[in-house]
Amino acid sequence: MLSWVVTFLIIALIAGVLGFGGIAGASIEIAKIIFFVALILFLVSAVVGLARGRTRI
C-alpha cells in the first residue's frame, strides 16, 4: 500500500514539474488518502497484536 503512495507522489512531482496542476493536485490527494489509510491499518494491527500478546496463564 505504501508503494502506491510513493507512485502517486512521483506522478505528482512529475506533473508538477511539467505544469499539470490538476493532475499533480489529484495525485497528492490520492497519496495522502492512501497514506492515512495505511497508517490507520498499521495502528489497528499494532493494537490487536498487543492485545493478543497479553495472555495470562
N, C-alpha and C positions, 0 to 999 in steps of 0.2 A: 504494500500500500504506500509505503514511503517512496518507493521508486516512481510511483505516479506523481507524487508531489514534486520530485526532482524534475521529472519530464515536463510537467506544466510550468515549472519555474524557468526551465531552459527555453521553452516555447515563448514564454512571456518576455524573457530577456531578448531573444532574437527578434520578436515582433516589435518590442520597444525600440531597439536599435534601428530597425528598418522603418519605423514611423507608423506602424499599425496600432494606434492607440486602443481601439476597441478590442482587438484580439488580445493584446497584452493585458488589458484590464480584466477580460474574461478569464484568461489563463491564471492570473494571480488569484482571482476569487475562487476558482476551482481548486487551486493548490492549497489555499487557506482552508477551505471546507474539508478537503481530504486530510490535511494535516491534523485538524482538530478532531475529526472522526477517529483517526489513528491514535491520537493522544488519549481520547476518552476510552477507546477499546483497551489500550495498554493499562490505564489506571484501573479499569474494571477487572482485567485479568490479574493484575497485581494484588488487588484486594481479595479476590476469590482465592488466589494462591496462598495468601497469608492466612485466610480463614480456614482453608483445608489443612494447612500445615500445623495447626494448633490442635492436635488431637490429644486428649488426656486419657491415660490408661490407668 
